[in-house]
Amino acid sequence: MTVRMVTRLVGKEPARLMAMTYWAVEPFLVCSITAAYVSRRRARCRAGAATVGRHN
């Protein structure tokens, strides 16, 4: 996103640079979100708070 914003401010659109940036960053982003979800779920299961519903 930063690359996109900077290039739009400058007035240029380096499609190749943006494509390579997305290609490199996207797997890390997906993995970090997945790891955070799994970590929180495991912590809840270990604590015994994995009940049905949000406000129980």
Backbone as numpy.savetxt, mean C-alpha at the origin, in Angstrom:
# Nx Ny Nz CAx CAy CAz Cx Cy Cz
3.28 8.74 -7.00 2.46 9.92 -7.00 3.32 11.17 -7.00
4.41 11.13 -6.26 5.27 12.30 -6.19 5.85 12.61 -7.56
6.28 11.58 -8.26 6.85 11.78 -9.60 5.80 12.40 -10.51
4.58 11.92 -10.43 3.51 12.44 -11.27 3.24 13.91 -10.97
3.19 14.26 -9.68 2.90 15.64 -9.32 4.01 16.58 -9.76
5.25 16.17 -9.56 6.39 17.02 -9.94 6.43 17.21 -11.44
6.21 16.15 -12.20 6.27 16.29 -13.65 5.13 17.14 -14.18
3.98 17.10 -13.53 2.88 17.97 -13.98 3.15 19.42 -13.63
3.83 19.67 -12.51 4.20 21.05 -12.18 5.20 21.60 -13.18
6.13 20.76 -13.60 7.15 21.17 -14.56 6.55 21.28 -15.96
5.54 20.48 -16.25 4.89 20.54 -17.55 5.29 19.42 -18.48
5.98 18.45 -17.96 6.42 17.32 -18.78 5.72 16.06 -18.31
5.74 15.04 -19.12 5.08 13.78 -18.78 5.98 12.61 -19.17
6.95 12.25 -18.32 7.84 11.13 -18.65 7.16 9.79 -18.41
6.49 9.29 -19.41 5.70 8.07 -19.25 6.58 6.88 -18.87
7.76 6.78 -19.46 8.63 5.64 -19.16 9.09 5.64 -17.71
9.46 6.80 -17.20 9.92 6.91 -15.81 8.79 6.56 -14.85
7.59 7.06 -15.12 6.46 6.73 -14.26 6.11 5.26 -14.31
6.15 4.68 -15.48 5.83 3.26 -15.61 6.83 2.41 -14.83
8.10 2.76 -14.92 9.13 2.01 -14.19 8.98 2.21 -12.68
8.63 3.42 -12.27 8.43 3.68 -10.85 7.27 2.85 -10.31
6.15 2.84 -11.02 5.01 2.03 -10.59 5.37 0.55 -10.58
6.12 0.11 -11.57 6.50 -1.30 -11.65 7.35 -1.69 -10.45
8.22 -0.78 -9.99 9.10 -1.08 -8.88 8.41 -0.93 -7.52
7.50 0.00 -7.39 6.91 0.33 -6.08 5.65 -0.49 -5.79
4.89 -0.82 -6.81 3.62 -1.50 -6.59 3.73 -2.80 -5.81
4.68 -3.70 -6.11 4.77 -4.93 -5.31 5.06 -4.67 -3.84
5.90 -3.67 -3.55 6.19 -3.34 -2.15 4.95 -2.83 -1.44
4.17 -2.01 -2.12 2.96 -1.47 -1.53 1.95 -2.58 -1.24
1.75 -3.47 -2.18 0.80 -4.57 -1.99 1.27 -5.48 -0.87
2.54 -5.79 -0.84 3.07 -6.68 0.21 2.98 -6.03 1.59
3.23 -4.74 1.68 3.17 -4.09 2.99 1.74 -4.03 3.51
0.78 -3.78 2.63 -0.63 -3.77 3.07 -1.05 -5.17 3.50
-0.66 -6.18 2.75 -0.99 -7.56 3.10 -0.34 -7.96 4.42
0.92 -7.59 4.62 1.61 -7.93 5.86 0.96 -7.25 7.06
0.54 -6.00 6.91 -0.12 -5.30 8.01 -1.44 -5.98 8.36
-2.19 -6.38 7.35 -3.47 -7.07 7.60 -3.26 -8.39 8.32
-2.30 -9.17 7.85 -2.03 -10.48 8.46 -1.53 -10.30 9.89
-0.68 -9.32 10.11 -0.15 -9.07 11.44 -1.25 -8.70 12.42
-2.14 -7.80 12.00 -3.25 -7.41 12.89 -4.18 -8.57 13.15
-4.44 -9.38 12.14 -5.34 -10.52 12.31 -4.74 -11.55 13.26
-3.44 -11.82 13.13 -2.79 -12.76 14.04 -2.80 -12.25 15.47
-2.57 -10.95 15.64 -2.57 -10.38 16.99 -3.94 -10.51 17.63
-4.99 -10.28 16.85 -6.34 -10.43 17.38 -6.64 -11.87 17.75
-6.22 -12.79 16.91 -6.47 -14.21 17.20 -5.72 -14.67 18.44
-4.49 -14.21 18.60 -3.71 -14.58 19.78 -4.31 -14.01 21.05
-4.88 -12.82 20.95 -5.46 -12.17 22.13 -6.83 -12.73 22.46
-7.41 -13.49 21.57 -8.72 -14.06 21.81 -9.85 -13.08 21.57
-9.56 -12.01 20.85 -10.57 -10.99 20.61 -11.19 -11.11 19.23
-11.03 -12.24 18.60 -11.58 -12.41 17.26 -13.03 -12.84 17.35
-13.88 -11.91 17.75 -15.29 -12.19 17.85 -16.01 -11.68 16.62
-17.21 -12.12 16.42 -18.00 -11.69 15.28 -18.51 -10.29 15.54
-18.41 -9.43 14.58 -18.89 -8.06 14.72 -17.77 -7.13 15.15
-17.98 -5.85 14.93 -16.95 -4.88 15.21 -16.98 -4.38 16.65
-18.15 -4.22 17.22 -18.25 -3.52 18.51 -18.58 -4.46 19.67
-18.12 -5.65 19.59 -18.36 -6.59 20.69 -17.28 -6.54 21.72
